[in-house]
Amino acid sequence: MAIDAIEAVRSVLLEDAALADLTTYIYGAEFPDDEAMNMPRKCVVLAGAGGLQDNGTVDIVKPRIDIYSYGETYKQAGRVDRAIYDVLKHLARKTINGVLLHSVACGSGPYQVKHAGTGWPAVWRSYQVTAADIETE
């Protein structure tokens, strides 16, 4: 079974109250075109960044996810980024949407970047996800 680590991490972020105080606009894969008129504002985009999808006979994958935190300014984007970092750093082993998230570790960042097409300010980090489609002990 293919594991949708992006959707599992997105669901974890959507459940967090502190992050919800900043934004509930958390998207998987790409920023929706119909939301462009509302930007720049605080929002999050999770995108696949490669990584170990198959670990042989062990039902564990370790994909990388890039998370882009947008804001009205770099300061506001940084607030969203730090809230995400706090959620993922303290993530306890959890099953969500049929995916067992063992851990999510920050791999790099934070980096200040601009959205390529618009120049909107963002902060980017890369995370290493360890997940399985079955609970293993």
VODRENTI-299504 format. One record per residue (C-alpha): residue in one letter; x, y, z; residue number from 1. Coordinates in steps of 0.2 Angstrom, whole numbers. Layout:
# residues N
@residuo->A	c1->X	c2->Y	c3->Z	num->NUM .
...
//
This chain:
# residues 137
@residuo->M	c1->0	c2->0	c3->0	num->1 .
@residuo->A	c1->7	c2->17	c3->-4	num->2 .
@residuo->I	c1->8	c2->29	c3->11	num->3 .
@residuo->D	c1->2	c2->47	c3->9	num->4 .
@residuo->A	c1->14	c2->55	c3->21	num->5 .
@residuo->I	c1->10	c2->72	c3->15	num->6 .
@residuo->E	c1->-9	c2->70	c3->19	num->7 .
@residuo->A	c1->-5	c2->62	c3->36	num->8 .
@residuo->V	c1->7	c2->77	c3->41	num->9 .
@residuo->R	c1->-6	c2->89	c3->34	num->10 .
@residuo->S	c1->-19	c2->81	c3->45	num->11 .
@residuo->V	c1->-8	c2->83	c3->60	num->12 .
@residuo->L	c1->-5	c2->101	c3->57	num->13 .
@residuo->L	c1->-24	c2->104	c3->54	num->14 .
@residuo->E	c1->-27	c2->97	c3->71	num->15 .
@residuo->D	c1->-16	c2->109	c3->81	num->16 .
@residuo->A	c1->-24	c2->123	c3->90	num->17 .
@residuo->A	c1->-9	c2->135	c3->91	num->18 .
@residuo->L	c1->-6	c2->133	c3->72	num->19 .
@residuo->A	c1->-25	c2->136	c3->69	num->20 .
@residuo->D	c1->-24	c2->152	c3->78	num->21 .
@residuo->L	c1->-12	c2->158	c3->64	num->22 .
@residuo->T	c1->-20	c2->149	c3->49	num->23 .
@residuo->T	c1->-31	c2->135	c3->44	num->24 .
@residuo->Y	c1->-25	c2->136	c3->25	num->25 .
@residuo->I	c1->-14	c2->121	c3->24	num->26 .
@residuo->Y	c1->-13	c2->113	c3->7	num->27 .
@residuo->G	c1->-5	c2->97	c3->1	num->28 .
@residuo->A	c1->6	c2->97	c3->-15	num->29 .
@residuo->E	c1->3	c2->114	c3->-22	num->30 .
@residuo->F	c1->-5	c2->131	c3->-19	num->31 .
@residuo->P	c1->-23	c2->132	c3->-26	num->32 .
@residuo->D	c1->-24	c2->144	c3->-41	num->33 .
@residuo->D	c1->-41	c2->151	c3->-35	num->34 .
@residuo->E	c1->-33	c2->156	c3->-19	num->35 .
@residuo->A	c1->-20	c2->168	c3->-27	num->36 .
@residuo->M	c1->-32	c2->183	c3->-25	num->37 .
@residuo->N	c1->-31	c2->181	c3->-6	num->38 .
@residuo->M	c1->-12	c2->182	c3->-5	num->39 .
@residuo->P	c1->-1	c2->186	c3->2	num->40 .
@residuo->R	c1->-8	c2->179	c3->19	num->41 .
@residuo->K	c1->-3	c2->166	c3->31	num->42 .
@residuo->C	c1->-4	c2->148	c3->24	num->43 .
@residuo->V	c1->6	c2->132	c3->22	num->44 .
@residuo->V	c1->10	c2->121	c3->7	num->45 .
@residuo->L	c1->17	c2->104	c3->10	num->46 .
@residuo->A	c1->26	c2->96	c3->-5	num->47 .
@residuo->G	c1->35	c2->80	c3->-8	num->48 .
@residuo->A	c1->54	c2->81	c3->-9	num->49 .
@residuo->G	c1->59	c2->63	c3->-13	num->50 .
@residuo->G	c1->67	c2->51	c3->0	num->51 .
@residuo->L	c1->66	c2->32	c3->3	num->52 .
@residuo->Q	c1->49	c2->26	c3->-2	num->53 .
@residuo->D	c1->53	c2->8	c3->-1	num->54 .
@residuo->N	c1->63	c2->0	c3->13	num->55 .
@residuo->G	c1->64	c2->-18	c3->6	num->56 .
@residuo->T	c1->53	c2->-30	c3->16	num->57 .
@residuo->V	c1->51	c2->-18	c3->31	num->58 .
@residuo->D	c1->34	c2->-8	c3->30	num->59 .
@residuo->I	c1->42	c2->9	c3->34	num->60 .
@residuo->V	c1->45	c2->23	c3->22	num->61 .
@residuo->K	c1->56	c2->39	c3->25	num->62 .
@residuo->P	c1->50	c2->52	c3->13	num->63 .
@residuo->R	c1->56	c2->70	c3->14	num->64 .
@residuo->I	c1->43	c2->84	c3->14	num->65 .
@residuo->D	c1->46	c2->102	c3->10	num->66 .
@residuo->I	c1->35	c2->114	c3->20	num->67 .
@residuo->Y	c1->33	c2->132	c3->14	num->68 .
@residuo->S	c1->25	c2->144	c3->27	num->69 .
@residuo->Y	c1->18	c2->160	c3->18	num->70 .
@residuo->G	c1->14	c2->176	c3->27	num->71 .
@residuo->E	c1->11	c2->194	c3->23	num->72 .
@residuo->T	c1->29	c2->198	c3->28	num->73 .
@residuo->Y	c1->44	c2->187	c3->32	num->74 .
@residuo->K	c1->41	c2->190	c3->50	num->75 .
@residuo->Q	c1->23	c2->183	c3->48	num->76 .
@residuo->A	c1->29	c2->168	c3->38	num->77 .
@residuo->G	c1->42	c2->165	c3->51	num->78 .
@residuo->R	c1->28	c2->164	c3->65	num->79 .
@residuo->V	c1->19	c2->150	c3->55	num->80 .
@residuo->D	c1->35	c2->141	c3->52	num->81 .
@residuo->R	c1->40	c2->141	c3->70	num->82 .
@residuo->A	c1->22	c2->135	c3->75	num->83 .
@residuo->I	c1->24	c2->120	c3->62	num->84 .
@residuo->Y	c1->41	c2->116	c3->69	num->85 .
@residuo->D	c1->34	c2->115	c3->87	num->86 .
@residuo->V	c1->20	c2->104	c3->81	num->87 .
@residuo->L	c1->31	c2->92	c3->72	num->88 .
@residuo->K	c1->46	c2->92	c3->84	num->89 .
@residuo->H	c1->34	c2->86	c3->98	num->90 .
@residuo->L	c1->24	c2->74	c3->87	num->91 .
@residuo->A	c1->22	c2->58	c3->97	num->92 .
@residuo->R	c1->20	c2->41	c3->87	num->93 .
@residuo->K	c1->2	c2->43	c3->80	num->94 .
@residuo->T	c1->-9	c2->34	c3->68	num->95 .
@residuo->I	c1->-19	c2->46	c3->57	num->96 .
@residuo->N	c1->-29	c2->42	c3->41	num->97 .
@residuo->G	c1->-22	c2->24	c3->41	num->98 .
@residuo->V	c1->-4	c2->30	c3->42	num->99 .
@residuo->L	c1->7	c2->27	c3->57	num->100 .
@residuo->L	c1->18	c2->42	c3->59	num->101 .
@residuo->H	c1->33	c2->36	c3->69	num->102 .
@residuo->S	c1->42	c2->53	c3->69	num->103 .
@residuo->V	c1->45	c2->69	c3->59	num->104 .
@residuo->A	c1->62	c2->77	c3->60	num->105 .
@residuo->C	c1->68	c2->94	c3->53	num->106 .
@residuo->G	c1->81	c2->91	c3->40	num->107 .
@residuo->S	c1->85	c2->108	c3->35	num->108 .
@residuo->G	c1->80	c2->126	c3->36	num->109 .
@residuo->P	c1->73	c2->138	c3->40	num->110 .
@residuo->Y	c1->76	c2->148	c3->24	num->111 .
@residuo->Q	c1->68	c2->164	c3->18	num->112 .
@residuo->V	c1->62	c2->162	c3->0	num->113 .
@residuo->K	c1->50	c2->170	c3->-12	num->114 .
@residuo->H	c1->36	c2->162	c3->-21	num->115 .
@residuo->A	c1->44	c2->160	c3->-39	num->116 .
@residuo->G	c1->29	c2->167	c3->-48	num->117 .
@residuo->T	c1->23	c2->181	c3->-36	num->118 .
@residuo->G	c1->37	c2->186	c3->-25	num->119 .
@residuo->W	c1->26	c2->182	c3->-9	num->120 .
@residuo->P	c1->37	c2->180	c3->6	num->121 .
@residuo->A	c1->39	c2->162	c3->13	num->122 .
@residuo->V	c1->50	c2->152	c3->25	num->123 .
@residuo->W	c1->55	c2->135	c3->19	num->124 .
@residuo->R	c1->60	c2->119	c3->29	num->125 .
@residuo->S	c1->63	c2->101	c3->24	num->126 .
@residuo->Y	c1->57	c2->87	c3->35	num->127 .
@residuo->Q	c1->61	c2->69	c3->36	num->128 .
@residuo->V	c1->45	c2->58	c3->39	num->129 .
@residuo->T	c1->46	c2->40	c3->46	num->130 .
@residuo->A	c1->30	c2->32	c3->43	num->131 .
@residuo->A	c1->21	c2->15	c3->40	num->132 .
@residuo->D	c1->5	c2->9	c3->33	num->133 .
@residuo->I	c1->3	c2->-4	c3->48	num->134 .
@residuo->E	c1->6	c2->-2	c3->66	num->135 .
@residuo->T	c1->23	c2->-10	c3->70	num->136 .
@residuo->E	c1->30	c2->-13	c3->88	num->137 .
//
